[in-house]
Amino acid sequence: MSFRRVNIVILLLIAVAFLIIVHRNLLSLNDFLKRQISDVDQNGLQPIDFIVNIPEKFRAVRTGEEMPVVLTAVEERLGGLIAAVNSIHSNTQANVVFYFVTTNDTVMHLKQWITQTELKDVKYRIVPFDPHILAGKIKINSEQSEDIKPLTFARFFLPAFVPDGEKAIYMDDDVIVQGDIQELYNTKLKAGHAAAFSDDCDSASSKGMVRGAGNQFNYIGFLDFKKDTIKKLGMKANTCSFNPGLFVANLTEWRLQNITEQLEKWMERNVAEDLYSRTLAGSVTVPPLLIVFYKKHSTIDPLWHVRHLGSSSAGNRYSSQFIKAAKLLHWNGHFKPWGRASPYSDTWDSWYIPDPTGKFHPIRRSTEEK
């Protein structure tokens, strides 16, 4: 029994010694913390919950799912891209990431325009485009030289620019976005559809339609239906065409259906067989898209693509109230909003940011400059 008592006493002494050590360590830790707090005060540091003077741009960091928006950056049209980006960025809180597809001669100018202006907080990636990818796929003639610029065809290769994306928006640089682009991005595509376009027969666009040579609003205005290759496709010549200057793409479906390869195939066949209409109503990018997406595309809300503002007369057919209500304005056509004779150029002006390098200047009528 005496042996057991000795063991108990020893255990009690060990426990007391342990408690004394713990108590001293806690006292030391308390002194250490007091000294740290004193040091913080002396150095003028603030508690984390006192960070109220942080700049607004840091407090308004855009998070959530990235929304890829793809535009081409062409040197002589760079002001258009800047105005488009400014209008998109200013009218949404979505986590937009811009993909600027361009050639090397534009990269430095583009970076300067973004980093030296209020667009410096915009998220973007610059994607190089190799014109050699078009070898053997385009045929140039003097009447269409303006449309046969390499970057015009960049939209055909969309998944290559956004390799990890499942969805993306493509738009031309002659647009202004007045709505929240999140709404456009949320456009629902039908099952099996790789893209959503604006039909040229919708109420908004037909109101300002230019019904010139080639019937710009249907397939016969873009394809030569006298050719056997076109006849064999079984497409109706009076089918409503669509405008590819803006579209929402399901990149997963695009890849699964090999859309890019299909478009390249029809480009090559046109070089060999001259399949496009001789009175081509619009851009040379339209015919292959019309073939590949025949009755296999979804549609965009007409207010999200109010177009033909670049026509000499069509743009003036819209009322000012309608222009204000439109969610996206597109100056497709000959007259651009940074030029002399474009309608509603004042709307574009409100989003334009002057070029810090001084290289780009919108051209205005002499009466506007006085």
C-alpha positions as CSV (number, residue, x, y, z in Angstrom):
1,M,0.0,0.0,0.0
2,S,2.8,2.4,0.9
3,F,4.3,1.9,-2.6
4,R,1.1,2.9,-4.2
5,R,0.8,6.0,-2.1
6,V,4.3,7.1,-3.1
7,N,3.3,6.7,-6.8
8,I,0.2,8.8,-6.3
9,V,2.2,11.6,-4.5
10,I,4.7,11.6,-7.4
11,L,1.9,11.9,-10.0
12,L,0.3,14.8,-8.1
13,L,3.7,16.6,-7.9
14,I,4.2,16.1,-11.6
15,A,0.7,17.5,-12.3
16,V,1.3,20.6,-10.1
17,A,4.6,21.2,-11.8
18,F,2.9,21.0,-15.2
19,L,0.2,23.5,-14.3
20,I,2.9,25.9,-13.0
21,I,4.8,25.7,-16.3
22,V,1.5,26.3,-18.3
23,H,0.6,29.3,-16.1
24,R,4.0,30.9,-16.6
25,N,3.8,30.3,-20.4
26,L,0.4,32.0,-20.5
27,L,1.7,35.0,-18.6
28,S,4.6,35.2,-21.1
29,L,2.3,35.0,-24.0
30,N,0.1,37.7,-22.6
31,D,3.1,40.0,-22.2
32,F,4.2,39.2,-25.7
33,L,0.8,40.1,-27.2
34,K,0.8,43.3,-25.3
35,R,4.2,44.2,-26.7
36,Q,3.0,43.3,-30.2
37,I,-0.1,45.6,-29.9
38,S,2.1,48.3,-28.6
39,D,4.4,47.9,-31.6
40,V,1.5,48.0,-34.0
41,D,0.3,51.3,-32.5
42,Q,3.7,52.8,-32.6
43,N,4.0,51.9,-36.3
44,G,0.6,53.4,-37.1
45,L,-0.9,50.1,-38.4
46,Q,-4.7,49.8,-38.4
47,P,-7.0,46.9,-37.4
48,I,-8.3,45.0,-40.4
49,D,-11.9,46.1,-39.8
50,F,-10.8,49.8,-40.1
51,I,-9.9,49.5,-43.8
52,V,-12.4,52.1,-45.0
53,N,-10.2,54.2,-47.1
54,I,-9.5,51.4,-49.6
55,P,-10.0,52.7,-53.2
56,E,-13.4,52.0,-54.7
57,K,-11.9,50.0,-57.6
58,F,-10.5,47.4,-55.1
59,R,-13.8,47.2,-53.2
60,A,-15.7,46.6,-56.4
61,V,-13.6,43.7,-57.7
62,R,-15.7,41.7,-60.2
63,T,-15.9,38.0,-59.3
64,G,-17.9,35.0,-60.3
65,E,-18.0,33.2,-63.6
66,E,-15.9,34.7,-66.3
67,M,-17.8,36.0,-69.3
68,P,-15.6,35.9,-72.5
69,V,-16.3,38.7,-75.0
70,V,-14.3,38.4,-78.2
71,L,-13.5,41.4,-80.5
72,T,-11.0,41.9,-83.2
73,A,-8.5,44.8,-82.8
74,V,-7.7,46.5,-86.1
75,E,-5.3,49.4,-86.1
76,E,-7.3,51.8,-88.2
77,R,-10.5,51.0,-86.3
78,L,-9.1,50.8,-82.8
79,G,-11.2,53.7,-81.6
80,G,-14.3,51.7,-82.3
81,L,-13.1,48.8,-80.2
82,I,-12.3,51.2,-77.3
83,A,-15.8,52.8,-77.4
84,A,-17.4,49.3,-77.5
85,V,-15.3,48.0,-74.5
86,N,-16.1,51.2,-72.5
87,S,-19.8,50.8,-73.1
88,I,-19.8,47.1,-72.1
89,H,-17.6,47.6,-69.0
90,S,-19.6,50.6,-67.8
91,N,-23.0,49.0,-68.0
92,T,-22.4,45.7,-66.2
93,Q,-21.1,44.3,-62.9
94,A,-20.4,40.9,-64.6
95,N,-16.9,39.5,-64.6
96,V,-16.3,40.2,-68.2
97,V,-12.9,39.2,-69.7
98,F,-12.2,40.7,-73.1
99,Y,-10.3,38.6,-75.7
100,F,-8.7,41.0,-78.3
101,V,-7.8,39.1,-81.4
102,T,-5.2,41.1,-83.3
103,T,-2.0,41.1,-85.3
104,N,1.4,42.2,-83.9
105,D,1.3,45.7,-85.4
106,T,-1.6,46.7,-83.1
107,V,-0.6,45.2,-79.8
108,M,1.4,48.1,-78.3
109,H,-1.1,50.8,-79.4
110,L,-4.0,48.8,-77.8
111,K,-2.1,48.3,-74.5
112,Q,-1.3,52.0,-74.3
113,W,-4.9,53.0,-74.9
114,I,-6.2,50.7,-72.2
115,T,-3.5,51.2,-69.5
116,Q,-3.3,54.9,-69.8
117,T,-7.1,55.6,-69.6
118,E,-10.0,54.8,-67.4
119,L,-10.1,51.3,-69.0
120,K,-7.0,50.3,-67.0
121,D,-9.0,48.1,-64.7
122,V,-10.6,46.1,-67.5
123,K,-9.7,42.4,-67.7
124,Y,-8.4,41.4,-71.0
125,R,-6.2,39.0,-73.0
126,I,-4.5,39.7,-76.3
127,V,-4.8,36.8,-78.7
128,P,-2.5,36.8,-81.8
129,F,-4.0,35.9,-85.1
130,D,-2.0,34.3,-87.9
131,P,-3.3,35.3,-91.3
132,H,-1.6,32.3,-92.9
133,I,-4.4,30.1,-91.5
134,L,-6.5,31.5,-94.3
135,A,-4.2,30.3,-97.1
136,G,-6.3,28.7,-99.9
137,K,-9.6,29.6,-98.2
138,I,-10.3,33.1,-99.6
139,K,-10.6,34.6,-103.0
140,I,-10.0,38.3,-103.4
141,N,-11.5,40.6,-106.0
142,S,-11.4,44.4,-106.2
143,E,-15.0,44.9,-105.3
144,Q,-14.7,43.0,-102.0
145,S,-11.2,44.0,-101.0
146,E,-12.5,45.9,-97.9
147,D,-14.1,42.8,-96.6
148,I,-11.2,40.4,-97.2
149,K,-9.1,41.4,-94.3
150,P,-7.8,38.5,-92.3
151,L,-9.3,39.5,-89.0
152,T,-12.7,39.5,-90.6
153,F,-12.6,35.7,-90.4
154,A,-11.4,35.5,-86.8
155,R,-14.9,34.7,-85.7
156,F,-14.7,31.3,-87.4
157,F,-12.0,30.2,-85.0
158,L,-13.7,31.2,-81.7
159,P,-12.9,28.1,-79.6
160,A,-9.2,28.5,-80.4
161,F,-9.2,31.9,-78.7
162,V,-11.1,30.8,-75.6
163,P,-9.8,27.3,-75.2
164,D,-11.2,26.7,-71.7
165,G,-14.5,28.4,-72.2
166,E,-17.9,26.8,-72.6
167,K,-19.7,29.9,-73.9
168,A,-18.6,33.2,-75.4
169,I,-19.9,36.4,-77.1
170,Y,-18.5,37.6,-80.4
171,M,-19.1,41.1,-81.6
172,D,-17.8,43.5,-84.2
173,D,-16.0,46.7,-83.2
174,D,-18.6,49.1,-84.6
175,V,-21.1,48.5,-81.8
176,I,-22.2,50.3,-78.6
177,V,-23.8,48.3,-75.8
178,Q,-26.4,50.1,-73.8
179,G,-27.8,47.2,-71.8
180,D,-26.2,44.8,-69.2
181,I,-24.3,42.3,-71.3
182,Q,-25.0,39.6,-68.7
183,E,-28.5,39.5,-70.2
184,L,-27.1,38.8,-73.7
185,Y,-24.8,36.2,-72.3
186,N,-27.7,34.4,-70.6
187,T,-29.4,33.9,-74.0
188,K,-30.7,30.4,-74.0
189,L,-29.6,28.2,-76.9
190,K,-31.6,25.3,-78.0
191,A,-30.2,21.8,-77.5
192,G,-27.7,21.0,-80.2
193,H,-27.3,24.6,-81.3
194,A,-23.7,26.0,-81.4
195,A,-24.7,29.7,-81.8
196,A,-27.5,32.3,-81.5
197,F,-27.7,35.0,-84.1
198,S,-30.1,37.9,-85.0
199,D,-32.3,37.0,-87.9
200,D,-32.5,39.7,-90.6
201,C,-36.3,39.4,-90.7
202,D,-36.9,40.3,-87.1
203,S,-39.0,43.4,-86.4
204,A,-36.2,45.6,-85.2
205,S,-33.8,45.1,-88.0
206,S,-36.3,44.9,-90.9
207,K,-37.5,48.4,-89.9
208,G,-34.2,49.8,-91.1
209,M,-33.4,47.2,-93.7
210,V,-31.7,48.2,-96.9
211,R,-33.5,46.2,-99.6
212,G,-30.8,46.7,-102.3
213,A,-29.3,44.4,-104.8
214,G,-29.2,40.8,-103.7
215,N,-32.0,41.0,-101.1
216,Q,-30.0,41.5,-98.0
217,F,-32.5,39.8,-95.8
218,N,-32.5,36.3,-97.3
219,Y,-30.2,33.5,-98.4
220,I,-30.4,34.4,-102.1
221,G,-28.6,37.6,-101.4
222,F,-25.5,35.7,-100.3
223,L,-25.4,32.4,-102.2
224,D,-25.6,31.5,-105.9
225,F,-28.6,29.2,-106.1
226,K,-27.8,28.4,-109.7
227,K,-24.8,26.4,-108.7
228,D,-25.4,22.6,-108.3
229,T,-23.4,22.5,-105.0
230,I,-25.8,25.0,-103.5
231,K,-28.9,23.3,-105.0
232,K,-27.9,19.9,-103.5
233,L,-28.0,21.4,-100.0
234,G,-31.7,21.7,-100.2
235,M,-31.8,25.1,-98.7
236,K,-34.7,27.5,-99.5
237,A,-33.5,30.7,-101.2
238,N,-36.0,32.8,-99.4
239,T,-34.9,31.7,-95.9
240,C,-34.2,34.6,-93.7
241,S,-30.5,35.3,-93.3
242,F,-28.8,36.4,-90.1
243,N,-26.1,38.9,-89.2
244,P,-22.9,37.4,-87.8
245,G,-21.6,40.8,-86.4
246,L,-22.9,39.6,-83.0
247,F,-23.5,36.2,-81.7
248,V,-23.5,34.1,-78.6
249,A,-21.7,30.8,-79.0
250,N,-21.9,27.5,-77.2
251,L,-18.2,26.6,-77.5
252,T,-18.8,23.0,-76.3
253,E,-21.3,22.4,-79.1
254,W,-19.0,24.3,-81.6
255,R,-16.2,21.9,-80.8
256,L,-18.4,18.8,-80.9
257,Q,-19.8,19.6,-84.3
258,N,-16.5,20.7,-85.7
259,I,-18.0,24.1,-86.8
260,T,-14.6,25.6,-87.6
261,E,-13.7,22.8,-89.9
262,Q,-17.1,23.0,-91.6
263,L,-16.6,26.7,-92.2
264,E,-13.1,26.2,-93.6
265,K,-14.4,23.5,-96.0
266,W,-17.0,25.9,-97.4
267,M,-14.5,28.6,-97.8
268,E,-12.3,26.3,-99.8
269,R,-15.2,25.1,-101.9
270,N,-16.1,28.7,-102.7
271,V,-12.5,29.4,-103.9
272,A,-12.8,26.4,-106.2
273,E,-16.5,26.8,-107.3
274,D,-17.4,30.5,-106.8
275,L,-20.5,29.7,-104.7
276,Y,-21.2,33.2,-103.3
277,S,-23.8,35.5,-104.9
278,R,-22.4,37.9,-107.5
279,T,-24.5,40.6,-105.9
280,L,-23.3,39.7,-102.4
281,A,-25.4,41.7,-100.0
282,G,-23.0,41.8,-97.1
283,S,-19.7,40.5,-95.7
284,V,-17.9,37.6,-97.3
285,T,-18.0,35.9,-93.8
286,V,-21.8,35.5,-94.1
287,P,-22.2,32.7,-96.8
288,P,-20.3,29.9,-95.1
289,L,-22.0,30.7,-91.8
290,L,-25.4,30.6,-93.5
291,I,-24.7,27.1,-94.9
292,V,-23.3,25.6,-91.7
293,F,-26.0,27.1,-89.5
294,Y,-29.0,26.6,-91.8
295,K,-32.0,26.0,-89.5
296,K,-29.5,25.0,-86.7
297,H,-29.1,28.2,-84.7
298,S,-31.0,30.0,-81.9
299,T,-32.1,33.6,-82.0
300,I,-31.1,36.7,-80.1
301,D,-33.6,39.3,-78.7
302,P,-34.0,41.9,-81.5
303,L,-33.3,44.7,-79.1
304,W,-29.9,43.2,-78.5
305,H,-28.9,43.8,-82.1
306,V,-30.3,46.9,-83.6
307,R,-28.2,47.2,-86.8
308,H,-27.8,48.8,-90.2
309,L,-26.9,52.1,-88.6
310,G,-24.0,52.4,-91.0
311,S,-26.3,52.7,-94.0
312,S,-26.9,56.1,-95.6
313,S,-30.6,56.0,-95.0
314,A,-31.6,53.0,-92.8
315,G,-30.2,54.4,-89.6
316,N,-32.3,57.6,-89.9
317,R,-35.5,55.5,-90.0
318,Y,-35.1,54.7,-86.3
319,S,-36.6,57.2,-83.8
320,S,-34.4,58.6,-81.1
321,Q,-36.7,56.9,-78.5
322,F,-36.1,53.5,-80.2
323,I,-32.3,54.1,-80.3
324,K,-32.3,54.9,-76.5
325,A,-34.3,51.8,-75.8
326,A,-32.0,49.5,-77.9
327,K,-29.6,47.4,-75.9
328,L,-27.0,47.1,-78.6
329,L,-26.4,49.4,-81.6
330,H,-24.5,48.2,-84.6
331,W,-23.2,50.5,-87.3
332,N,-22.7,47.8,-89.9
333,G,-22.5,49.2,-93.3
334,H,-20.3,51.8,-95.0
335,F,-20.7,54.7,-92.6
336,K,-19.0,54.2,-89.2
337,P,-19.8,56.3,-86.1
338,W,-16.2,57.7,-86.0
339,G,-16.6,58.9,-89.6
340,R,-18.3,61.9,-91.2
341,A,-21.8,60.9,-92.2
342,S,-23.0,58.3,-89.7
343,P,-26.4,58.7,-87.9
344,Y,-26.5,58.7,-84.1
345,S,-22.7,59.3,-83.9
346,D,-23.4,61.4,-80.8
347,T,-24.4,58.2,-79.0
348,W,-21.1,56.7,-80.0
349,D,-19.2,59.8,-79.0
350,S,-20.5,59.5,-75.4
351,W,-18.5,56.2,-75.0
352,Y,-15.4,57.1,-77.0
353,I,-12.2,57.7,-75.0
354,P,-9.6,59.8,-76.7
355,D,-6.4,58.1,-77.8
356,P,-3.6,59.0,-75.4
357,T,-1.1,58.4,-78.2
358,G,-2.8,60.9,-80.5
359,K,-2.9,58.4,-83.4
360,F,-6.6,58.0,-83.7
361,H,-9.0,60.8,-84.3
362,P,-12.8,60.5,-85.1
363,I,-13.6,62.4,-88.3
364,R,-16.4,64.9,-87.9
365,R,-18.3,67.3,-90.1
366,S,-16.9,70.8,-90.2
367,T,-20.1,72.1,-88.7
368,E,-19.7,69.8,-85.7
369,E,-16.2,70.9,-85.1
370,K,-17.0,74.6,-85.0
